[in-house]
Amino acid sequence: MLKSLLIANRGEIAVRIIRAARELGIRTIQAHSAADTSSLAVRMADEAINIGPPHAAKSYLNIAAIIDAAKQSGADAIHPGYGFLAENAAFADAVEAAGMIFVGPSGDAIRIMGDKVSARIAAEKAGVPVVPGSGGRIEDLSEAAKVAECIGFPIMIKAAAGGGGRGIRIANTEAEFEQFLPQAQAEAQAAFGDGGLYIEKVIAKARHIEVQILGDGERAIHCFERECSLQRRRQKLWEEAPSPVLPENIRTKLCASAVALAEAVHYRGAGTIEYLYDDATHEFYFIEMNTRIQVEHPVTEFITGLDLMREMILIAGGARLRHSQKDIARKGHAIEVRINAEDPAKNFMPFPGVVCGLQVPGGPGTRFDTMLYDGYQVPPFYDSLLGKLIVWDDTRGNAINRLKRALRELEIGGLKTTKPLHLLLAEDEEVLEGKFHTRWLEPWLEANAARLER
């Protein structure tokens, strides 16, 4: 069992980790930048250490500073949360080399599954279907052109490393392909320090479905799937579980394939295996694995009753999986919407500021994961996520009604947020019927621009 844990992250996920650790009797140390001195996580932790200036490159991405802080505080382990260094194999290696525990998979597992090309190869070896595309990294334009001709347009150009929609371009023609390839390479290099690319066939009107897994390095289990198809610029805005369209026989195959892949790479901790799903043909294809806890993990917690953060910390401390697959049952329906400091009426322009008049929704089946408090200054240096509103009820329809009620209760004065967007989505007929896909939201936003301005 761990005795002390350093959190190498910020915002609502740092608060979430502190709460889970405290329930396990673990002392918490919050690593923070100069911009986060007054953050809720710093206030809550048993100890806090300033690791550098506001810019992430000099603080939350500074491996040496984080390791030094952990040593200084006597931490047994480091939890990376999500984003920043959470999927950085060199960081995982450095933590272990310093004699501490990395709360997550091994550096080797991150290298295999964090790189989309090697992850694709691992998936194929495990018998998991993959999207038609290049068998490895694209080295030059002539090689890429041959692959493109073979699989046909439209084609998606993707960064081999990283995620979050960066380094991705969709080419509908050969001319666009030649134009976008160097752009994607430059963006991938800037975002991840790795300009490696690969290409794959675009699945028209695909749905984005992911499977939550837990592993202890030997055995793995799944905690069912999440539907994450409501996206803007490949950034998820609304997630739910279970998927409203997945037939039970396909769900069984999909989840079993995720377990097979996790066990094949000896995965340790919480992770998510992501798929594209064609609900016309009922075919699914592996696209990538996130080797960390996900932003949307609370919807899985609601439908299964599991505390994924607790399980993740226990596994890091040396525990074997405490549950078998037959123990994991789902009940009801859960939805999460991301509340960002952005103005949806002005092309989602970031809107940092001072929080005033905060009112958090409550009641049955309602949860708001956040780092906000009245008077908190939202800094302009980081991701705009303010919190996640999660609801649960016995049916999807009732969950949406509960979501609308909770959204109306939620008040975050002093800032523009994405709350109006989610209220409109919760009233939309196609959303209510589950008739959407990964490219559905952007045309909808154009069609509803005037309503967002009211």
Secondary structure, DSSP 8 states (H G I E B T S, - for coil): --SEEEE---HHHHHHHHHHHHHTT-EEEEEEEGGGTT-HHHHHSSEEEEEE-SSGGGTTT-HHHHHHHHHHHT-SEEE--SSTTTT-HHHHHHHHHTT-EESSS-HHHHHHHHSHHHHHHHHHHTT--B-SB-SS---SHHHHHHHHHHH-SSEEEEESS--TTTT-EEESSHHHHHHHHHHHHHHHHHHHS---EEEEE--TT-EEEEEEEEEESS-EEEEEEEEEEEEETTEEEEEEES-SS--HHHHHHHHHHHHHHHHHTT-EEEEEEEEEEETTTTEEEEEEEE-S--TTHHHHHHHH---HHHHHHHHHTT---S--GGG----SEEEEEEEESEEGGGTTEE---B-EEEE---STTEEEEE---TT-B--SSS--EEEEEEEEESSHHHHHHHHHHHHHH-EEETS--SHHHHHHHTT-HHHHTT---TTSHHHHHHHTHHHHT-
